[in-house]
């Protein structure tokens, strides 16, 4: 069995094969750009995404020293396992062995780490791509579907709730397989799925992204690692920084992303929104005021 294959090692091996053919150039470029998610790709997925034939992949991997795609994926998976996020239970055990320090000092360190995440997010953000997503979501001819498992559901609820101030056709998808099929009726090619999924990946959400992809809807994934199984089925992916040297990875940038996206969507709406109608409904039902019941 070959040693784990990381990106640096791959580039070194690939450099020895140059000059590439035209197809090899396409394949090499795709591998470099999507290296951390490749372990989730089958050979057909890779061929379709890289726009090359399976035969090209086989010949290229053979030149790299792999007997086939299975051997290549095995090497990728070994490296992925070596870099897997530490589970909260393991992080908690590790931190329990560390002597405590001053609470104020620890709080300042944590806040400083979150500030660094914000700086990283701002530096890496491709605003043109986010603006294009906002325009797509603001288009009221589309239905917007939102999903998020476990702790990511808070992001999905926050986004879908506030998006309804802008537009009506917004569906927060359930993860109950008994209810899910009914929520997926009538998906159209121009609809949008926004899937939030941090850290641990949910098989139901994976099936949802796969289904939307099969319907040729537009799939956007918001996560915190490039190494994820959703990329195969997504049209766009936002990988947000989350490591704050704590037991739990921070969702702070996830909420910042949501609120920035909502800001851009609202700018696109040009006063064509649901604010007045929602406000009248809130007043009718006395939704937010106990004064209505006195």
Secondary structure by P-SEA (a helix, b strand, c coil): ccccccaaaaaaaaaaaccccaaaaaaaaaaaacccccccccaaaaaaaacccaaaaaaaaaaaccccaaaaaaaaaaaaaaaccccaaaaaaaaaacccccaaaaaaaaaaaaaaaaaaaaaacaaaaaaaaaaaaacccbbbbbbbcccaaaaaaaaaaaaaacccccccccccccccccccccccccbbbbbbbcccccaaaaaaaaaaaaaccbbbbbcccccccccccccbbbbbbcccccccccaaaaaaaaaaaaaaaaaaaccccaaaaaaaaaaaaccccccccc
